[in-house]
Amino acid sequence: MILYNTKYLQLKSTKSKSGKDWVYAHRPNAKDVVVILPLINNEKILFLKEERPPLQAEGISKYSIALPAGLVGDVRIGESVKEAISSELLEEAGLKADKIEIKTRKTASSPGCVSEVVTIAIAYISDYNIVSKPVSDDGVIVDRILVDRKNVYNWLREQEENGIALTASTLAALFYLSEV
């Protein structure tokens, strides 16, 4: 049952196995969500520093570290997951991939609260060449940071120690980087 409805998000209720009400968030107009790990010359990873109002509203953090990501089919009706990966990489990072490898299609960030799962892909980029001016995504993206692959875990620890939140999808994508 829909409890509250907006253009991009619904608050819904269902029954748990024991019959209790279970309330969760759902995206009604997106077929999927994509998260893209831009790997440049197999040496550097491009991260986004973002301002996310829910984290700020709850006093958790002003910023979060994320990867380029987006909804599939919310604006570009009928787009495929691979098309969304290419589009979001171009929009948020200004980059085109030489090769895209999908690593997983059903990563749930918080399955007790949201119905959303993400497709995680690695975008192999041979040359860090901005081909299109990246968007700020309505001011959400405040910085793009290239980090040496060998130093990524130390860098992420530093970000967290400085009060910056790390997104679960970013950490999940880094797990799949160990295969590369």
QUITA-V496562 format. One record per pair of residues at least 12 apart in sequence whose C-alpha atoms are under 8 Angstrom apart, sorted by the first residue. I is the first residue (numbers start at 1). J is the second residue. Records with the same first field share a line. If there is no record, write none. Layout:
# QUITA-V496562
I: J / J
This chain:
# QUITA-V496562
1: 13 / 14
8: 27 / 28 / 29
9: 25 / 26 / 27 / 28
10: 25 / 26 / 27 / 28
11: 23 / 24 / 25 / 26
12: 24 / 25 / 26
23: 113
24: 112 / 113 / 114 / 115
25: 113 / 114 / 115
26: 114 / 115 / 116
27: 115 / 116
29: 73 / 74
30: 71 / 72 / 73 / 74
31: 71 / 72 / 73 / 74
32: 71 / 72 / 73 / 81 / 116 / 117 / 118 / 119
33: 69 / 70 / 71 / 72 / 116 / 117 / 118 / 119
34: 69 / 70 / 71 / 72 / 81 / 84 / 85 / 118 / 119 / 120 / 121
35: 67 / 68 / 69 / 70 / 85 / 118 / 119 / 120 / 121 / 169 / 170 / 173
36: 67 / 68 / 69 / 85 / 89 / 120 / 121 / 122 / 123 / 173
37: 67 / 68 / 120 / 121 / 122 / 123 / 170 / 173 / 174
38: 67 / 68 / 89 / 122 / 123 / 124 / 125
39: 122 / 123 / 124 / 125
40: 124 / 125 / 126 / 127 / 128
41: 124 / 125 / 126 / 127
42: 124 / 125 / 126 / 149
43: 148 / 149 / 150
44: 146 / 147 / 148 / 149
45: 146 / 147 / 148 / 149
46: 67 / 144 / 145 / 146 / 147
47: 65 / 66 / 67 / 68 / 144 / 145 / 146 / 147
48: 65 / 66 / 67 / 68 / 141 / 142 / 143 / 144 / 145
49: 63 / 64 / 65 / 66 / 141 / 142 / 143 / 144 / 145
50: 63 / 64 / 65 / 66 / 140 / 141 / 142 / 143
51: 63 / 64 / 139 / 140 / 141 / 142
52: 64 / 140
60: 165
61: 163 / 164 / 165
62: 164
63: 164 / 165
64: 164 / 165 / 166 / 167
65: 159 / 164 / 165 / 166 / 167 / 170
66: 166 / 167 / 169 / 170
67: 170
68: 88 / 89 / 92 / 93
69: 85 / 88 / 89 / 92
70: 84 / 85 / 88
71: 84
72: 84
82: 100
85: 121
90: 131 / 132 / 134
91: 132 / 133 / 134 / 135
92: 134 / 135 / 136 / 137
93: 130 / 133 / 134 / 135 / 144
94: 130 / 131 / 132 / 133 / 134
95: 125 / 128 / 129 / 130 / 131 / 132
96: 125 / 131
97: 123 / 124 / 125 / 126
98: 123 / 124 / 125 / 126
99: 123 / 124 / 125
100: 121 / 122 / 123 / 124
101: 121 / 122 / 123
102: 119 / 120 / 121 / 122
103: 119 / 120 / 121 / 122 / 176
104: 118 / 119 / 120 / 121
105: 117 / 118 / 119 / 120
106: 118 / 119
107: 119 / 120 / 169 / 172
109: 168 / 169
118: 169
120: 169 / 173
121: 173
122: 173 / 177
